[in-house]
Amino acid sequence: MTVQAAESDTLRTDFSLLIDGELTQGSGHLDVINPATGAVFARCPAAGAQELGRAVKAARRAAPAWRDLGFEARAEIIGKLAAALRENQDSLAELLTQEQGKPIGQSVAEIDRGAAGSEGMARIDIPVETLIDNEGQLIELHYRPLGVVGIITPWNAPVNLALGPLVSALYTGNTVILKPSPYTPLTTLKLGELLSDLVPAGVVNVLAAGDELGQLMTEHAGIDKISFTGSVETGKKVFANAANTMKRLTLELGGNDPAIILDDVDPQAIAKKVFFSSFVNSGQVCMAIKRIYAHESIYDELCDALVEEAGRARVGNGLDPETTLGPMQNKMQYDKVCELIAEVKTSGARILCGGEIPDEPGYFIPPTLVADVAEDSRLVTDEQFGPIVPILTYSDLEDAIARANDTRFGLSGSVWTNDLERGKAIAARLEVGTAWVNMHRATSPVVPFGGAKESGLGRQYSHLGLKSYMEPEVISIAR
Ligand code: TXE
C-alpha cells in the first residue's frame, strides 16, 4: 500500500480523517504552514465535537474484539504497520520536513526509529504474574486493556511521539483516538491512512483538530486514558480536566535538561556530541540539553569547541540535503525565541555566536551560544525550546549538582567524564527520569522514558510503559 504523493506548487489537499474505518472529511479545516517559507502549503480536514462523538462510539464498539484478539495477532498487525512505514518512508519524510521543518535526513530517521520502536514494543512480553502459590491459595496478577485511549501529540516530532503511545495502546489491546497538533497534522493523517488498511474499523481513529478538541477528549466519559505529550502548562490542564472521569494518564512534558561537564574531559572530544544533543531539531526536543554546566578549568576551551561546531552548522530549508538545522516549527515558537534572544542581548550576558535573526521568509534562527549568563535569567530557568543554549561555569561539583537540580523540571540530564564510576555516582544524584553518562537523548522501546517533578507523570515504552495502558487485576483463588 502507498500513500498518495504530493502535487508540486499547488495547495496540497489529499488528506482525510479516519473515523470508524472510513477516510472522511471533517466539519472544519486546518491550513498548514511550511515553516521554511512561512506560507500555507496544505489544507486538511479538522474534526469537531460531533466527529469526536462518532470516533469514541466506534472505538468503544471495536474494543472487545480487539482486546480478545490477543498479543500475538496484534503484534503481527504492528509488524505490518512498521513495514508500511518503511515502504512509504520517502513520501512521509518529505511531508514531515515540509510541515515540521526538520532536515530531511532527520525526518527519514524519525520514521525509521518509529518503525523499529514499534516492532521493539510489540516484542515485549506481559505475562500473568504469580504472586502467591501454595496449598491454601493461588494469587495471580493479570493485566487487561483499559478500553479507549486518547492520544494528544505536539509538533516537534509528530511521527515518533504518536507511534510510541499508539503502538503501546494497540499492542496492549486498547482502541485509540489520536489527535495531532494543529501545527503538524499531516503525517499523522497519513499514518491513519496506512492504518485504515491494517486494523478493523474503529480500532484507530485519527482526528486532526485544534486545541479545543484536545480539551474535549480529556473531558469525554467514553475515553479511559489520555496519553499527552506537550508543554507543562497544557499538561497541568489535562491532569485537572481528566480528574472528573478518573482517567488514567501518561504525561510526557517539557524539560530543562542540564549537562554537567567534569574537569577530566577533553572538550574537543565531546563538543560534537554535546552540540548535537543541544541543537538537534533546532533545540525543539523535550530532552535536548538546555543548560551546560562546565568546570571552570575547561570552560573557555569548551566554549571555543562548541562555537566551532556551530560554525559548521548549515541553517536552511530542511529539504536541502546540506541543511543541518531547520527553522522553528511555528511563528509562536519563533517569536518566543526571538524575544528570548532580545532579552539576553540587554542582560549583560556574552553571545558567543549567533543571535542575529536573518531578514528572510521562514522562521530561521542561527545556533546561538551564550556565556556569562545569570543563573536566574529566563534562558536558564525556563525551557527555551529553540537554538539558544547557555554555557555556565562552576568550580565546586556539589554546587553544580545543586544548580542542575534547582528546577521544577526533571525530564533528563547528563554527566560527561572520563571516569565512568564517578559519572554514574553523579548521574544517580540528578533528579530526573533519565540520566545519561557521556551521551544525551537516547531512547529505546525496552527502556522506560518519562519525567520526574513537573516534567510528567508515568513512563512510556518498556514493561512499565505498556502496563500503564492496562489495569492490573488480582485474581485470588482459595484452594
Ligand atoms: O503546546 P501544547 P503548544 C512547549 C514549547 C512551546 C509551548 C507551547 O515551549 O512554546 O510548549 O506549545 C493540545 N487540553 N512545548 O501550544 O499546548 C494541542 O492541540 C488538551 C514543549 O503547541 O502543549 C497539541 O495537540 N489538549 C513540548 C498538544 O496539546 C490540548 C512539545 C500540545 O500542545 C489543550 C510542544 C488542552 N487544554 C511544545 N490545549 C515538549 N517539551 O516536548 C492544547 N492541547
Boltz pocket constraint, residues with backbone or C-beta under 6 A from the ligand:
constraints:
  - pocket:
      binder: B
      contacts: [[A, 152], [A, 153], [A, 154], [A, 155], [A, 156], [A, 179], [A, 180], [A, 181], [A, 182], [A, 209], [A, 210], [A, 211], [A, 212], [A, 213], [A, 214], [A, 215], [A, 216], [A, 218], [A, 229], [A, 230], [A, 231], [A, 232], [A, 234], [A, 235], [A, 237], [A, 238], [A, 252], [A, 253], [A, 254], [A, 255], [A, 285], [A, 286], [A, 287], [A, 333], [A, 336], [A, 383], [A, 384], [A, 385]]
      max_distance: 6.0
